[in-house]
Amino acid sequence: MSDTAITTATTQILMMLGHPQACPVVRSFFDPATFTASHVVHDPATREAAVIDSVLDYDPVSGRTNTASAQQIVDYVRAQDLHVVWQLETHAHADHLSAAPWLQEQLGGQLGIGADIVRVQDVFGTLFNTGTEFARDGSQFDHLFSDGEHFKLGSLDCTALHVPGHTPADMAFVIGDAAFIGDTLFMPDYGTARADFPGGDARMLYRSIRRLLTLPAQTRLFLCHDYKAPDRDTFAWETTVGAEREHNIHVHDGVDEEAFVAMRTTRDAGLSLPNLIMPSVQVNIRGGHMPEPEDNGVSYIKIPVNRL
């Protein structure tokens, strides 16, 4: 990770604060079945929009999908007369299937993810024995973001930051005064994401989190999940850098790297795998597309026995 990239991103945000065009409008959609928060962010000046971490509904018992959750996003975008230019994924999720391909058909927008998705494709391509027909070069996506890459959402300045640890390919998207940070941090009362998936690394996660927490204290952070801390009555998915630095139970200011790694390693050892990890990973490393149909025209999800 580049120190220059985070310094540049921080400088840009500081310069933009206080200007209306630096404050994107964000509407979030929470899926209680997977505890996932999807976000639609748009520039109020141009109405250009990005959809971030969408959800395709999936019933693991029947193997059936539906688009009820994604339809809410479509309805909102159309009601607000937004022009979707990006379908963004913060990483290849292990807990829900992406609805990005279906949303592209409905709303348009380029599908983007971090360039290190190729590492995730290689690991899970091997695990699921996908064969040579599965390209492990990120070609299932329209754009692979590099660390520190700058892009625009209408008049808004945006930066993609590589924040690995949960997976090797996690990206955070800083858009104006908001940052969409995927599975790095949760709400302050819940802590941080796990780092025990293939390619995950607790030490790397700590460094990625500290990188994010160098952004200005008032930066709005939009999370990908909330599992609701025991003493909290409602789900939440928006916080700030300042709140995380002061109150995050796992990684507040003063928690050093060694203490975090010890905590995270111990905690992860007691966690079960996500309920939808098998279908989610196989679909999401393909950019949200199902595996190629077999000779009977049906797509199949594989379950590797005694491997995970």
Secondary structure as UniProt FT lines:
FT   HELIX           3..16
FT   TURN            17..18
FT   HELIX           20..22
FT   STRAND          25..31
FT   TURN            32..35
FT   STRAND          36..42
FT   TURN            44..46
FT   STRAND          48..52
FT   STRAND          56..59
FT   TURN            60..63
FT   STRAND          64..66
FT   HELIX           68..79
FT   TURN            80..81
FT   STRAND          83..88
FT   HELIX           100..107
FT   STRAND          110..114
FT   TURN            115..116
FT   HELIX           117..127
FT   TURN            128..129
FT   TURN            132..133
FT   TURN            139..140
FT   STRAND          143..145
FT   TURN            147..148
FT   STRAND          149..153
FT   TURN            154..155
FT   STRAND          156..162
FT   TURN            168..169
FT   STRAND          171..175
FT   TURN            176..177
FT   STRAND          178..180
FT   TURN            188..190
FT   TURN            198..199
FT   HELIX           202..212
FT   TURN            213..214
FT   TURN            217..218
FT   STRAND          220..222
FT   TURN            230..231
FT   STRAND          238..240
FT   HELIX           241..247
FT   TURN            249..251
FT   TURN            253..254
FT   HELIX           257..269
FT   TURN            275..276
FT   HELIX           277..284
FT   TURN            285..288
FT   TURN            295..296
FT   TURN            305..306
//
